[in-house]
Amino acid sequence: MNDSKPSILLVEDDQNFGDVLKSYLEMNDFDITLRSDGEKGKIAFDSGEFDLCIFDVMMPKKDGFTLAKEIREDDKKTPIIFLTAKTMNDDIVKGLKIGADDYITKPFNSEELLLRVQAILKRSQNGGLENEDNRTEFEFGNFTFDFPLRRLIYNNGEKEKESKLSPKEAQLLRLFCLNLNNVLTRSEALTKIWGEDNYFTARSMDVFVTKLRKYLKIDDNIEIVNIHGNGFQLLVKDEE
C-alpha cells in the first residue's frame, strides 16, 4: 500500500472500462490495483491493504455481491462501492444489506464517482461524525456502549452479552444515544453518516436501523420507534 496515496482495489471485468477508470483515478492521486474478476479480486484483497474497494456487480467466476459478502465476513470496515448496469431496487437493497457504502449505476460521470470516493474516504477517516457533542460512552436501559471500540454490552445482572458493531452501526447508534428519547431526523442521520440525503442512502439507513433493532431487542425496555415522515426515536421505557 502506498503511504502517500489512498489505495483502492478496483475489480471490473470490462478491461477497457477498467483501464480508463484506473487511469482517471490515478490522475486524481489514488493508488489503484485493478483486477478483472471476483476470484482475482479476492486474492488481491487478501494479499494487500486497501482504503476502499470498487466492485462491478456482474463479473465472471465470482460476482461483486459474492466478493463483497466474503470480504465482509472478516472485514466490516473497508468501504465498498458497487458499480452496476442494473437499476433494480432489489439489487440495490441486496448490496446495502451485504454492507456496501455506496452504489453507482452505469453509465456514470467519472467526476461523480470521484466525488463519492472522496466523500466516503473522508467519512471513513473521521468516523463519519462532525465535531459536536464529543461523548463516546453511553449507558441506556441495560446496555453500555463504547463507541471507539464499537462494543455494545447488555447486562441485566443475570445475563451478559457483548456485540461488536460495524463502523456504520456504531455511528448510527451513537447518534441515537446523543438524541436519546428524542427524534433523530432522517436528514440529520443521513447527512452526518452517509454524507447526503437521497433514496439510496435512505434505504441504507433503513437496513442499519433493522440491524440495530436486532441487537437491542434483548432489552424489553428499549425500542427504536418510527416517527412517520420525520425519522426515528431511540426510546427507553421506564427510565428512572
VOBA-1610 file (N, C-alpha, C; in pm, whole numbers, padded with zeros to 5 digits, always signed):
BEGIN
Met+00084-00121+00000Met+00000+00000+00000Met+00087+00125+00000Asn+00057+00219-00084Asn+00132+00344-00093Asn+00090+00436+00022Asp+00187+00477+00106Asp+00154+00555+00224Asp+00104+00694+00191Ser+00144+00749+00074Ser+00111+00887+00041Ser-00020+00901-00035Lys-00074+00792-00084Lys-00198+00798-00162Lys-00298+00696-00108Pro-00428+00731-00107Pro-00529+00631-00072Pro-00524+00515-00171Ser-00533+00395-00120Ser-00522+00275-00203Ser-00661+00217-00230Ile-00691+00192-00357Ile-00823+00142-00398Ile-00808+00011-00475Leu-00889-00087-00438Leu-00898-00211-00514Leu-01016-00198-00611Leu-00988-00197-00741Leu-01090-00186-00844Leu-01104-00321-00913Val-01223-00382-00907Val-01246-00510-00972Val-01355-00491-01078Glu-01315-00501-01204Glu-01401-00470-01318Glu-01364-00562-01434Asp-01463-00637-01487Asp-01431-00735-01590Asp-01421-00675-01730Asp-01474-00554-01751Asp-01459-00485-01879Asp-01321-00420-01880Gln-01227-00481-01951Gln-01088-00437-01944Gln-01070-00292-01988Asn-01136-00254-02097Asn-01122-00116-02147Asn-01175-00015-02045Phe-01294-00043-01992Phe-01354+00046-01893Phe-01269+00050-01767Gly-01220-00067-01726Gly-01135-00074-01608Gly-01007+00007-01623Asp-00945-00003-01741Asp-00821+00071-01766Asp-00845+00223-01764Val-00958+00265-01823Val-00991+00408-01826Val-01015+00459-01684Leu-01093+00383-01607Leu-01124+00423-01470Leu-00998+00425-01384Lys-00913+00326-01403Lys-00787+00320-01329Lys-00702+00443-01358Ser-00688+00478-01486Ser-00608+00594-01524Ser-00666+00723-01467Tyr-00799+00735-01471Tyr-00865+00856-01421Tyr-00840+00872-01271Leu-00855+00764-01197Leu-00835+00772-01051Leu-00689+00794-01017Glu-00600+00736-01095Glu-00457+00758-01071Glu-00420+00904-01096Met-00483+00965-01195Met-00457+01107-01223Met-00505+01195-01108Asn-00600+01141-01030Asn-00652+01216-00916Asn-00590+01170-00784Asp-00470+01114-00796Asp-00384+01087-00680Asp-00431+00968-00595Phe-00480+00863-00662Phe-00511+00739-00593Phe-00418+00628-00643Asp-00389+00534-00556Asp-00310+00417-00591Asp-00408+00304-00624Ile-00415+00260-00749Ile-00518+00167-00794Ile-00461+00028-00824Thr-00525-00073-00768Thr-00498-00213-00804Thr-00619-00262-00882Leu-00600-00299-01009Leu-00710-00341-01096Leu-00706-00492-01117Arg-00822-00557-01096Arg-00837-00699-01123Arg-00962-00720-01209Ser-00963-00830-01287Ser-01066-00848-01390Ser-01180-00943-01352Asp-01172-01008-01238Asp-01285-01092-01194Asp-01283-01105-01043Gly-01393-01159-00989Gly-01408-01167-00844Gly-01304-01253-00774Glu-01264-01363-00837Glu-01164-01451-00775Glu-01030-01379-00762Lys-00988-01311-00870Lys-00862-01237-00865Lys-00873-01119-00766Gly-00994-01063-00759Gly-01016-00953-00666Gly-01000-00997-00521Lys-01052-01117-00490Lys-01041-01169-00352Lys-00895-01197-00317Ile-00820-01252-00410Ile-00678-01279-00387Ile-00604-01148-00360Ala-00635-01047-00441Ala-00570-00916-00425Ala-00605-00855-00290Phe-00732-00864-00249Phe-00774-00807-00122Phe-00704-00876-00005Asp-00696-01009-00012Asp-00634-01085+00097Asp-00485-01059+00109Ser-00422-01023-00002Ser-00276-01005+00000Ser-00235-00858+00010Gly-00331-00768+00009Gly-00299-00626+00014Gly-00365-00555+00130Glu-00358-00424+00126Glu-00423-00340+00226Glu-00483-00220+00152Phe-00614-00201+00166Phe-00682-00101+00084Phe-00767-00008+00170Asp-00778+00116+00125Asp-00862+00214+00192Asp-01005+00207+00144Leu-01027+00152+00023Leu-01161+00147-00035Leu-01163+00045-00147Cys-01278-00018-00170Cys-01295-00114-00280Cys-01406-00067-00373Ile-01386-00086-00503Ile-01488-00059-00604Ile-01509-00187-00683Phe-01630-00246-00674Phe-01657-00374-00738Phe-01769-00362-00841Asp-01743-00414-00961Asp-01852-00433-01056Asp-01938-00547-01004Val-02069-00540-01025Val-02157-00646-00974Val-02153-00768-01064Met-02170-00749-01195Met-02176-00861-01288Met-02037-00895-01339Met-01978-01003-01284Met-01844-01043-01324Met-01837-01196-01335Pro-01746-01247-01418Pro-01729-01392-01429Pro-01659-01450-01305Lys-01677-01579-01286Lys-01612-01657-01180Lys-01666-01625-01041Lys-01677-01498-01009Lys-01733-01457-00880Lys-01788-01316-00894Asp-01919-01299-00871Asp-01977-01166-00890Asp-01943-01073-00774Gly-01974-00946-00793Gly-01938-00846-00694Gly-02005-00865-00560Phe-02132-00909-00560Phe-02203-00934-00435Phe-02134-01044-00355Thr-02100-01154-00423Thr-02033-01266-00355Thr-01898-01223-00300Leu-01824-01148-00380Leu-01694-01099-00338Leu-01707-01012-00213Ala-01803-00919-00215Ala-01822-00830-00101Ala-01866-00907+00023Lys-01954-01005+00004Lys-02002-01085+00117Lys-01888-01160+00182Glu-01798-01218+00101Glu-01683-01290+00155Glu-01591-01196+00232Ile-01570-01077+00178Ile-01484-00979+00245Ile-01546-00934+00377Arg-01679-00912+00377Arg-01746-00865+00497Arg-01746-00968+00610Glu-01721-01094+00580Glu-01714-01196+00685Glu-01599-01167+00780Asp-01492-01110+00729Asp-01373-01082+00811Asp-01342-00934+00825Asp-01392-00853+00733Asp-01360-00710+00731Asp-01488-00630+00715Lys-01529-00564+00824Lys-01652-00486+00820Lys-01624-00336+00806Lys-01496-00303+00791Lys-01457-00162+00796Lys-01429-00101+00660Thr-01358-00174+00573Thr-01316-00117+00444Thr-01438-00079+00360Pro-01453+00047+00320Pro-01570+00088+00241Pro-01574+00017+00105Ile-01696-00014+00060Ile-01717-00080-00069Ile-01820-00002-00150Ile-01785+00024-00277Ile-01878+00085-00373Ile-01907-00017-00482Phe-02034-00034-00516Phe-02072-00123-00625Phe-02095-00043-00754Leu-02047-00099-00866Leu-02076-00046-00999Leu-02166-00147-01069Thr-02275-00101-01128Thr-02363-00194-01195Thr-02441-00128-01307Ala-02479-00207-01404Ala-02565-00158-01513Ala-02711-00174-01475Lys-02737-00246-01367Lys-02875-00269-01325Lys-02928-00152-01245Thr-03060-00133-01253Thr-03123-00027-01175Thr-03234-00082-01085Met-03239-00214-01070Met-03344-00276-00989Met-03322-00246-00841Asn-03429-00200-00776Asn-03418-00166-00634Asn-03377-00286-00549Asp-03423-00405-00587Asp-03388-00525-00510Asp-03238-00547-00508Asp-03171-00520-00621Asp-03026-00535-00627Asp-02958-00432-00538Ile-03013-00312-00537Ile-02956-00206-00453Ile-02967-00244-00307Val-03085-00289-00266Val-03106-00330-00127Val-03016-00447-00091Lys-03001-00543-00183Lys-02914-00658-00159Lys-02772-00612-00132Gly-02723-00519-00212Gly-02588-00468-00193Gly-02571-00398-00060Leu-02672-00319-00022Leu-02664-00246+00105Leu-02667-00342+00223Lys-02747-00449+00213Lys-02753-00546+00321Lys-02621-00619+00339Ile-02551-00640+00229Ile-02419-00705+00237Ile-02321-00615+00311Gly-02342-00485+00302Gly-02255-00391+00370Gly-02189-00289+00281Ala-02247-00267+00162Ala-02191-00167+00072Ala-02210-00026+00129Asp-02118+00063+00094Asp-02128+00202+00138Asp-02192+00292+00033Asp-02186+00248-00092Asp-02247+00327-00199Asp-02270+00237-00320Tyr-02344+00289-00416Tyr-02392+00210-00528Tyr-02409+00304-00646Ile-02334+00281-00754Ile-02340+00371-00869Ile-02380+00293-00994Thr-02481+00342-01063Thr-02534+00273-01181Thr-02466+00324-01308Lys-02419+00231-01390Lys-02360+00266-01519Lys-02470+00305-01618Pro-02445+00396-01711Pro-02322+00477-01720Pro-02324+00590-01618Phe-02208+00630-01572Phe-02200+00739-01475Phe-02087+00833-01515Asn-02094+00953-01460Asn-01990+01052-01484Asn-01871+01021-01393Ser-01751+01017-01451Ser-01632+00984-01372Ser-01614+01078-01254Glu-01649+01204-01275Glu-01635+01302-01167Glu-01728+01270-01051Glu-01847+01215-01083Glu-01941+01175-00978Glu-01881+01065-00892Leu-01820+00966-00958Leu-01754+00859-00882Leu-01643+00916-00795Leu-01563+01005-00851Leu-01452+01065-00777Leu-01503+01136-00651Leu-01611+01212-00665Leu-01666+01286-00551Leu-01718+01190-00444Arg-01778+01081-00488Arg-01830+00984-00391Arg-01715+00913-00319Val-01612+00878-00395Val-01494+00815-00335Val-01433+00908-00230Gln-01416+01034-00265Gln-01356+01130-00172Gln-01443+01148-00047Ala-01576+01152-00064Ala-01666+01170+00049Ala-01661+01049+00143Ile-01659+00928+00085Ile-01654+00807+00167Ile-01523+00798+00243Leu-01413+00829+00177Leu-01283+00824+00244Leu-01275+00928+00357Lys-01333+01045+00334Lys-01332+01148+00438Lys-01413+01102+00559Arg-01531+01042+00534Arg-01613+00993+00645Arg-01542+00879+00717Ser-01476+00794+00640Ser-01406+00680+00698Ser-01293+00726+00789Gln-01225+00832+00749Gln-01110+00881+00826Gln-01152+00952+00954Asn-01269+01021+00951Asn-01309+01094+01072Asn-01420+01024+01149Gly-01450+00899+01110Gly-01552+00823+01181Gly-01692+00859+01140Gly-01706+00946+01039Gly-01839+00982+00990Gly-01913+01080+01077Leu-01842+01141+01175Leu-01910+01225+01270Leu-01852+01366+01270Glu-01936+01464+01288Glu-01891+01602+01298Glu-01849+01632+01441Asn-01778+01743+01461Asn-01739+01784+01595Asn-01857+01850+01663Glu-01932+01772+01739Glu-02049+01824+01808Glu-02033+01783+01954Asp-02128+01715+02009Asp-02117+01652+02139Asp-02013+01541+02125Asn-01906+01548+02204Asn-01796+01454+02185Asn-01802+01331+02275Arg-01919+01305+02335Arg-01931+01185+02418Arg-01912+01058+02335Thr-01845+00961+02393Thr-01818+00836+02322Thr-01860+00713+02401Glu-01906+00730+02525Glu-01952+00618+02607Glu-02092+00648+02659Phe-02179+00547+02652Phe-02319+00570+02685Phe-02375+00453+02767Glu-02473+00483+02851Glu-02549+00381+02922Glu-02696+00410+02901Phe-02771+00308+02859Phe-02916+00323+02841Phe-02980+00187+02862Gly-03089+00186+02938Gly-03150+00058+02973Gly-03047-00031+03041Asn-03034-00154+02994Asn-02933-00246+03046Asn-02810-00253+02956Phe-02793-00153+02871Phe-02681-00151+02777Phe-02574-00050+02817Thr-02450-00084+02787Thr-02342+00013+02784Thr-02282+00007+02644Phe-02247+00124+02591Phe-02199+00132+02453Phe-02070+00211+02451Asp-01963+00146+02404Asp-01832+00209+02388Asp-01813+00236+02239Phe-01831+00363+02199Phe-01826+00395+02057Phe-01689+00373+01993Pro-01578+00419+02055Pro-01448+00399+01989Pro-01416+00252+01964Leu-01454+00165+02057Leu-01428+00021+02041Leu-01544-00051+01973Arg-01654+00021+01949Arg-01774-00034+01884Arg-01829-00153+01961Arg-01823-00147+02094Arg-01870-00256+02180Arg-02005-00219+02241Leu-02105-00305+02221Leu-02236-00289+02282Leu-02255-00405+02379Ile-02267-00373+02508Ile-02274-00477+02610Ile-02409-00470+02681Tyr-02476-00584+02686Tyr-02602-00596+02759Tyr-02576-00670+02890Asn-02624-00615+03001Asn-02608-00681+03131Asn-02724-00642+03220Asn-02810-00740+03250Asn-02924-00713+03338Asn-02903-00772+03477Gly-02778-00809+03509Gly-02747-00867+03638Gly-02752-01018+03639Glu-02822-01074+03541Glu-02832-01218+03530Glu-02769-01270+03402Lys-02775-01189+03299Lys-02724-01230+03168Lys-02640-01118+03109Glu-02528-01156+03049Glu-02443-01057+02984Glu-02414-01102+02840Lys-02424-01008+02748Lys-02397-01037+02607Lys-02326-00918+02546Glu-02218-00946+02474Glu-02142-00840+02407Glu-02151-00854+02257Ser-02175-00743+02188Ser-02181-00741+02042Ser-02078-00642+01990Lys-02011-00679+01879Lys-01917-00590+01812Lys-01987-00531+01690Leu-02001-00400+01688Leu-02075-00334+01581Leu-01984-00298+01465Ser-02043-00288+01347Ser-01971-00237+01230Ser-01956-00086+01246Pro-01866-00023+01170Pro-01850+00123+01183Pro-01980+00201+01166Lys-02060+00169+01064Lys-02183+00244+01043Lys-02287+00214+01151Glu-02294+00090+01197Glu-02384+00058+01308Glu-02347+00142+01431Ala-02217+00152+01457Ala-02172+00229+01573Ala-02200+00378+01556Gln-02178+00431+01437Gln-02204+00573+01411Gln-02353+00604+01430Leu-02439+00517+01379Leu-02583+00540+01390Leu-02630+00527+01534Leu-02580+00426+01606Leu-02620+00409+01745Leu-02574+00527+01829Arg-02456+00580+01800Arg-02408+00697+01874Arg-02502+00816+01854Leu-02547+00838+01731Leu-02642+00948+01707Leu-02772+00925+01783Phe-02818+00799+01785Phe-02939+00769+01863Phe-02917+00799+02010Cys-02800+00761+02063Cys-02771+00784+02204Cys-02761+00932+02236Leu-02703+01008+02144Leu-02693+01153+02165Leu-02831+01219+02163Asn-02927+01152+02100Asn-03064+01205+02091Asn-03162+01116+02168Leu-03114+01051+02273Leu-03194+00954+02348Leu-03332+01010+02387Asn-03436+00934+02352Asn-03575+00970+02380Asn-03622+01093+02302Asn-03540+01140+02211Asn-03579+01248+02120Asn-03574+01197+01977Val-03637+01270+01887Val-03641+01228+01747Val-03508+01256+01679Leu-03454+01153+01614Leu-03338+01170+01526Leu-03393+01175+01385Thr-03383+01290+01320Thr-03440+01303+01187Thr-03358+01225+01086Arg-03426+01176+00985Arg-03357+01106+00876Arg-03249+01195+00815Ser-03286+01321+00791Ser-03195+01412+00724Ser-03065+01430+00803Glu-03075+01444+00935Glu-02956+01462+01017Glu-02867+01339+01012Ala-02928+01220+01027Ala-02850+01096+01026Ala-02785+01074+00890Leu-02861+01094+00785Leu-02808+01069+00650Leu-02696+01166+00616Thr-02712+01291+00655Thr-02610+01391+00624Thr-02482+01366+00702Lys-02495+01331+00828Lys-02377+01315+00914Lys-02303+01183+00888Ile-02377+01078+00856Ile-02312+00947+00841Ile-02289+00912+00694Trp-02389+00933+00609Trp-02376+00896+00468Trp-02332+01013+00378Gly-02337+01133+00430Gly-02289+01248+00354Gly-02393+01312+00264Glu-02505+01244+00240Glu-02611+01301+00157Glu-02743+01231+00184Asp-02850+01303+00159Asp-02985+01254+00183Asp-03051+01226+00049Asn-03055+01099+00010Asn-03124+01062-00114Asn-03186+00924-00098Tyr-03248+00874-00204Tyr-03318+00745-00196Tyr-03225+00633-00152Phe-03106+00628-00211Phe-03015+00516-00185Phe-02963+00519-00042Thr-02924+00638+00007Thr-02874+00645+00143Thr-02986+00620+00244Ala-03108+00662+00210Ala-03222+00637+00299Ala-03249+00487+00311Arg-03240+00414+00200Arg-03259+00269+00205Arg-03148+00204+00287Ser-03027+00257+00273Ser-02915+00205+00352Ser-02939+00226+00501Met-02988+00344+00537Met-03016+00372+00677Met-03120+00275+00732Asp-03224+00246+00653Asp-03328+00152+00697Asp-03268+00016+00730Val-03172-00027+00647Val-03106-00156+00670Val-03033-00154+00804Phe-02963-00045+00833Phe-02885-00038+00957Phe-02974-00020+01079Val-03087+00048+01065Val-03183+00057+01176Val-03234-00083+01211Thr-03264-00163+01109Thr-03308-00301+01131Thr-03202-00381+01205Lys-03075-00362+01168Lys-02966-00433+01235Lys-02957-00392+01381Leu-02969-00262+01410Leu-02962-00216+01548Leu-03078-00271+01631Arg-03196-00278+01570Arg-03312-00334+01642Arg-03286-00478+01686Lys-03215-00555+01604Lys-03184-00693+01639Lys-03092-00699+01760Tyr-02996-00606+01768Tyr-02908-00603+01884Tyr-02984-00564+02011Leu-03078-00470+01996Leu-03143-00410+02113Leu-03265-00486+02162Lys-03317-00581+02083Lys-03443-00647+02119Lys-03433-00731+02246Ile-03311-00761+02289Ile-03292-00839+02411Ile-03343-00765+02535Asp-03351-00631+02525Asp-03399-00548+02635Asp-03540-00499+02602Asp-03638-00547+02678Asp-03779-00514+02650Asp-03810-00365+02669Asn-03724-00295+02740Asn-03749-00153+02767Asn-03685-00060+02664Ile-03621-00120+02564Ile-03555-00041+02461Ile-03626-00063+02327Glu-03651+00046+02257Glu-03718+00034+02127Glu-03677+00148+02035Ile-03653+00117+01908Ile-03634+00221+01807Ile-03768+00238+01736Val-03828+00354+01755Val-03964+00380+01706Val-03958+00461+01577Asn-04040+00422+01480Asn-04054+00502+01357Asn-04138+00626+01387Ile-04088+00741+01351Ile-04165+00866+01361Ile-04202+00902+01218His-04325+00873+01180His-04367+00881+01040His-04337+01017+00979Gly-04268+01014+00865Gly-04238+01135+00791Gly-04128+01220+00851Asn-04065+01170+00956Asn-03964+01252+01023Asn-03834+01177+01048Gly-03842+01061+01114Gly-03719+00988+01143Gly-03744+00875+01240Phe-03656+00865+01341Phe-03664+00756+01437Phe-03636+00810+01577Gln-03677+00730+01676Gln-03654+00767+01815Gln-03605+00644+01892Leu-03489+00656+01958Leu-03443+00551+02047Leu-03510+00575+02181Leu-03607+00492+02213Leu-03693+00513+02329Leu-03655+00418+02442Val-03630+00473+02559Val-03602+00394+02678Val-03723+00405+02769Lys-03795+00296+02784Lys-03916+00295+02865Lys-03881+00279+03014Asp-03962+00338+03097Asp-03947+00324+03243Asp-03808+00364+03289Glu-03747+00460+03221Glu-03614+00504+03259Glu-03626+00598+03378Glu-03558+00562+03486Glu-03564+00645+03608Glu-03487+00775+03587
//
